[in-house]
Amino acid sequence: MYSRARLARKYLHYYLTASNGKGHGIHSPFVYAFVKNVLNDDGVYPAYDAVEKMRARLSADRRMLEIEDWGAGSVLDGEATVEDETVREERTVHDERAVREDKTVRGLPGVREDELIRGVGGIREDGWVAKGETRGDVGRAVAEVSDRDEEGIAAGAVNAKKEKNEKNEGKAAVQARTRFRSVSQLAVHAAKSRKLGQLLFRIAHYYQPRTILELGTCLGISTAYLSYGAPKAKLLTIEGAPAIADEAEKNFRDLGLHNIEVVTGNFEDWLPLVLDRLGGIELAFIDGNHRKEPTLRYFHLLMGRVVLPAVLIFDDIHWSAGMEEAWETIRRDPRVLLTVDLFFVGLVFLREEFKRKQDFVIRF
């Protein structure tokens, strides 16, 4: 997993070099329609209010859950021990210094250097994110980068040790570990942000897939957005932790969402069975076990079951070097003719009418 400073610098490079987020200069009619009708759909849908009210309720829920964690980038990656807190403080100081020394962050529109340091370094004043909503696009997005990176504060050491042990023992499977987390911690640090959740809603709403697969349910916030977007779709979501899956199912009942089926278990075990059950995939959101090899396995399994037209959405494609390598491999796959990099997520569009390779990086 990249450090806060490196992740923020990557985002700033993306922001300055990506294609215009309003569609100017994009010559693909399909991608222009996506930008206009999905990315820039500023409609206020009732689903937004329903899901965000649920998020607020969950963010105040202090109940503790016993959780089994199966992979990198999952809900337990923010679980920090006392030793991890020391590492966090040391890395925060290092990252502050790195950002101050990085001249590329100075003079950018909509964000002051001290704001960037505060967002990247994790020195967050009460209400900073809320105030950041009114600042420039860079300020808002860098704050979001910091929030998402908070999910993985302890992940680097934990996952590096786990992967080293697996390699030494010759094991390919991921071993589960059990921890305790409060519902509020999951809602604040593990659930998808409002911005990304509402993007998922708009994608489902615009393309209206008949089948949706999600890897990584968490508390069901992203699942609910997908369900609201395509209420007639058959939606299966896989969650590795039984306690979290139970909470998600309660949340779906509270929202009155009846097109969702939750499958509890390890992705590696259940994905082939779920694909058999769905038959064909028209939309998939891959948000779990953020490592190169598992991500590529999921991609190849999904490619064998997609029904055109389809869209595959990969979360956190710039979260680590391994995830960037996975995204690059996916992007270069000869079966993939159109991709869109939004930094936080990567989209693979699969349609019969695509005849030549096109890859877009678009500001979001």
C-alpha positions in Angstrom: 0.0 0.0 0.0 1.3 3.4 -0.9 2.0 6.0 1.8 -0.3 9.0 2.2 2.3 11.3 0.6 2.9 9.1 -2.4 -0.8 8.5 -2.9 -1.6 12.2 -2.8 1.2 13.0 -5.2 -0.2 10.4 -7.6 -3.6 11.9 -7.3 -2.3 15.4 -8.0 -0.4 14.1 -11.1 -3.7 12.4 -12.2 -5.7 15.6 -11.7 -3.3 17.7 -13.7 -2.9 15.3 -16.6 -6.4 13.7 -16.9 -8.8 14.6 -19.6 -11.4 17.3 -18.8 -14.1 15.9 -16.6 -16.8 17.8 -18.6 -16.1 15.9 -21.8 -14.2 18.6 -23.7 -11.7 17.0 -26.1 -13.1 13.4 -25.8 -13.8 12.1 -29.3 -15.3 8.8 -28.4 -19.1 9.2 -28.6 -19.6 6.4 -26.1 -17.2 7.9 -23.5 -18.6 11.4 -24.1 -22.1 10.1 -23.4 -20.7 8.4 -20.2 -19.1 11.7 -19.1 -22.2 13.8 -19.8 -24.9 11.4 -18.6 -23.1 9.6 -15.7 -20.2 11.5 -14.4 -21.9 14.9 -14.7 -25.4 13.8 -13.9 -26.1 16.3 -11.1 -29.7 15.1 -10.4 -30.8 14.6 -6.8 -32.3 11.1 -6.5 -34.3 9.9 -3.5 -31.9 7.0 -3.2 -29.1 9.4 -2.2 -31.0 10.6 0.8 -32.1 7.1 1.9 -28.6 5.7 1.7 -26.9 8.6 3.4 -29.4 8.6 6.2 -28.4 4.9 6.7 -24.7 5.9 6.6 -25.3 8.5 9.3 -27.1 6.0 11.5 -24.4 3.4 11.1 -21.7 6.0 11.8 -23.2 6.5 15.3 -23.6 2.8 16.0 -21.0 1.7 18.6 -21.8 -2.0 18.7 -18.8 -4.2 18.3 -18.6 -7.0 15.7 -16.3 -10.0 15.6 -15.0 -10.0 12.1 -13.1 -12.5 9.9 -10.9 -10.8 7.4 -9.8 -12.5 4.2 -7.7 -10.1 2.2 -5.8 -6.9 1.7 -7.7 -3.6 1.5 -10.6 -5.0 3.4 -12.5 -3.7 6.4 -9.9 -4.8 8.9 -7.0 -2.9 7.3 -7.6 0.1 9.6 -7.3 -2.0 12.7 -4.3 -0.5 14.4 -2.4 -1.9 17.5 -0.4 0.3 19.9 2.7 -0.5 17.9 0.8 0.5 14.7 -0.1 3.8 16.3 3.6 4.5 16.9 4.3 3.7 13.3 1.4 6.0 12.2 2.8 8.9 14.2 6.3 8.4 12.7 5.0 8.1 9.2 2.8 11.1 9.6 5.9 13.2 10.4 7.7 11.7 7.5 4.8 12.3 5.1 4.4 15.9 6.3 8.0 16.5 5.5 7.7 14.8 2.1 4.7 16.9 1.1 6.4 20.1 2.2 9.4 19.2 0.1 7.4 18.3 -2.9 7.2 21.5 -4.9 4.6 20.0 -7.3 1.9 20.5 -4.6 2.4 24.2 -4.4 0.3 26.7 -6.3 -2.5 24.2 -7.2 -6.0 25.6 -7.7 -8.4 25.3 -4.8 -6.1 23.9 -2.1 -3.5 25.5 0.2 -0.3 23.6 1.1 -1.3 23.4 4.7 -4.6 21.9 3.8 -2.9 19.3 1.6 -0.5 18.4 4.4 -3.5 18.1 6.8 -5.3 15.8 4.5 -2.4 13.7 3.5 -0.6 13.5 6.8 -3.7 12.6 8.7 -3.7 15.6 11.1 -7.4 16.2 10.8 -9.1 19.0 12.6 -12.7 18.5 13.6 -14.9 19.3 10.7 -12.0 19.6 8.2 -13.6 17.3 5.7 -17.0 19.0 5.9 -15.3 22.4 5.2 -13.3 20.8 2.4 -16.5 20.1 0.5 -16.6 23.8 -0.3 -13.0 24.1 -1.4 -11.6 23.4 -4.9 -11.8 20.1 -6.6 -8.2 19.2 -5.7 -8.8 20.0 -2.0 -11.9 17.8 -1.9 -10.2 14.9 -3.7 -7.0 15.0 -1.6 -9.1 14.9 1.5 -10.9 11.8 0.1 -7.5 10.2 -0.8 -6.6 10.7 2.9 -9.9 9.2 4.1 -9.5 6.2 1.9 -5.9 5.7 3.0 -6.9 5.8 6.6 -8.6 2.4 5.9 -5.2 0.9 5.3 -3.0 2.4 8.1 -1.9 -0.9 9.5 -2.3 -2.8 6.2 1.2 -2.4 4.9 2.9 -4.3 7.8 0.1 -6.8 8.3 -0.3 -7.8 4.6 3.4 -7.8 3.9 3.9 -10.2 6.8 1.0 -12.3 5.7 2.1 -12.5 2.1 5.7 -13.3 3.2 4.4 -16.2 5.4 2.2 -17.5 2.6 5.1 -17.4 0.1 7.5 -19.2 2.6 4.9 -21.8 3.3 4.0 -22.3 -0.4 0.4 -21.3 0.2 -1.8 -19.6 -2.4 -4.9 -19.2 -0.2 -5.5 -16.2 2.0 -5.8 -17.0 5.7 -8.6 -15.3 7.7 -7.8 -13.3 10.8 -10.3 -12.4 13.4 -10.6 -8.9 14.9 -13.3 -6.7 16.6 -14.5 -3.5 15.0 -17.4 -1.2 15.8 -20.2 -0.6 13.3 -19.3 3.1 13.3 -15.6 2.3 12.4 -16.8 0.2 9.5 -19.2 2.9 8.3 -16.6 5.7 8.6 -13.4 3.9 7.4 -14.4 0.9 5.3 -17.6 1.9 3.4 -17.4 3.6 0.1 -17.6 7.4 0.1 -20.8 9.2 -0.8 -19.1 10.4 -4.1 -18.2 6.9 -5.2 -21.5 5.3 -4.0 -23.5 7.8 -6.0 -21.3 7.2 -9.0 -22.2 3.5 -8.7 -25.9 4.4 -8.5 -25.6 6.5 -11.7 -23.7 3.8 -13.6 -26.4 1.2 -12.7 -29.2 3.7 -13.3 -27.9 4.7 -16.8 -27.0 1.2 -18.1 -29.7 -0.8 -16.3 -27.8 -4.2 -16.1 -29.9 -7.3 -15.5 -27.3 -9.0 -13.3 -24.9 -7.3 -10.8 -22.1 -8.9 -8.8 -20.3 -7.2 -6.0 -17.2 -8.5 -4.2 -17.1 -6.9 -0.8 -20.4 -6.0 0.8 -19.2 -4.4 4.0 -22.3 -2.8 5.6 -24.1 -2.6 2.3 -23.8 1.1 1.4 -22.4 0.5 -2.1 -24.7 -2.4 -2.6 -27.7 -0.3 -1.7 -26.7 2.3 -4.2 -26.4 -0.3 -6.9 -29.7 -1.8 -6.0 -31.5 1.5 -6.1 -29.9 2.2 -9.5 -31.1 -1.0 -11.1 -34.1 -2.2 -9.0 -35.0 -4.9 -11.5 -31.5 -6.4 -11.6 -30.6 -9.6 -9.8 -27.8 -8.5 -7.4 -25.5 -10.9 -5.6 -22.9 -9.6 -3.2 -20.2 -11.6 -1.4 -18.9 -10.7 2.1 -16.2 -12.6 3.9 -17.2 -11.7 7.5 -20.5 -13.3 8.7 -21.2 -10.6 11.3 -20.9 -7.9 8.7 -23.0 -9.8 6.2 -25.7 -10.1 8.9 -25.6 -6.3 9.4 -25.8 -5.7 5.7 -28.9 -7.9 5.3 -30.6 -6.0 8.2 -29.8 -2.7 6.4 -31.3 -4.0 3.1 -34.5 -4.9 4.9 -34.6 -1.5 6.6 -34.3 0.1 3.2 -36.9 -2.2 1.6 -34.4 -3.5 -1.0 -35.5 -7.0 -2.1 -33.3 -7.7 -5.2 -30.2 -8.4 -3.2 -28.8 -11.8 -2.2 -25.8 -11.8 0.3 -23.4 -14.7 0.1 -21.0 -15.1 3.0 -17.6 -16.6 2.6 -14.2 -16.2 1.0 -14.2 -14.8 -2.6 -11.8 -17.6 -3.7 -14.3 -20.3 -2.7 -17.6 -18.6 -3.6 -16.9 -16.6 -6.8 -17.1 -19.6 -9.2 -20.3 -20.8 -7.6 -21.9 -17.4 -7.6 -21.0 -16.9 -11.3 -22.7 -20.2 -12.0 -25.8 -19.0 -10.1 -26.0 -15.7 -11.9 -25.3 -17.2 -15.3 -24.0 -14.0 -17.0 -22.6 -10.8 -15.6 -23.5 -7.4 -16.9 -22.1 -5.3 -14.1 -19.5 -6.2 -11.5 -17.9 -4.1 -8.7 -14.7 -5.6 -7.4 -13.9 -4.2 -4.0 -12.0 -6.6 -1.9 -8.7 -8.3 -1.4 -6.8 -5.5 -3.1 -3.8 -7.5 -4.3 -2.5 -8.1 -7.8 -2.9 -11.9 -8.2 -6.4 -12.2 -6.6 -7.6 -9.2 -8.6 -6.4 -10.7 -11.9 -8.0 -14.1 -11.0 -11.3 -12.3 -10.4 -10.9 -10.5 -13.7 -10.3 -13.7 -15.7 -13.2 -15.5 -14.0 -15.5 -12.6 -14.8 -14.4 -12.3 -18.4 -15.5 -15.8 -18.9 -19.0 -15.0 -17.8 -19.8 -11.5 -19.0 -22.8 -10.9 -21.2 -22.4 -7.9 -23.5 -22.9 -5.1 -23.0 -21.1 -5.1 -19.6 -19.0 -3.0 -17.3 -16.5 -4.2 -14.7 -15.6 -1.7 -12.0 -12.3 -2.2 -10.1 -11.9 -0.3 -6.9 -8.6 1.3 -5.7 -6.6 0.7 -8.8 -3.9 3.1 -7.6 -3.9 1.8 -4.0 -0.6 0.0 -4.3 2.1 -1.0 -6.8 0.4 -4.4 -7.1 -3.0 -2.9 -7.8 -1.5 -0.6 -10.4 0.2 -3.6 -12.1 -3.1 -5.5 -12.0 -4.9 -2.5 -13.6 -2.2 -2.3 -16.3 -2.5 -6.0 -17.1 -6.3 -5.7 -17.3 -6.0 -2.6 -19.5 -3.7 -4.4 -21.9 -5.7 -7.5 -22.1 -6.7 -8.1 -25.8 -10.3 -8.7 -24.9 -10.5 -5.2 -23.3 -11.0 -2.4 -25.9 -12.2 0.5 -23.7 -11.1 1.5 -20.2 -11.7 4.6 -18.1 -9.4 5.5 -15.2 -11.0 7.7 -12.6 -8.1 7.2 -10.2 -10.3 5.9 -7.4 -11.9 3.3 -9.7 -11.1 1.8 -13.1 -13.9 0.9 -15.5 -13.8 -1.7 -18.2 -16.5 -1.3 -20.8 -17.3 -4.4 -22.9 -19.5 -3.9 -26.0 -19.7 -5.5 -29.4 -19.5 -2.2 -31.3 -16.0 -1.5 -29.9 -13.5 -2.3 -32.7 -10.3 -0.5 -31.6 -8.4 0.0 -28.4 -9.1 3.1 -26.4 -8.0 4.0 -22.9 -9.1 7.2 -21.1 -8.0 8.9 -17.9 -10.7 11.4 -16.9 -10.8 13.8 -14.1 -13.5 12.9 -11.5 
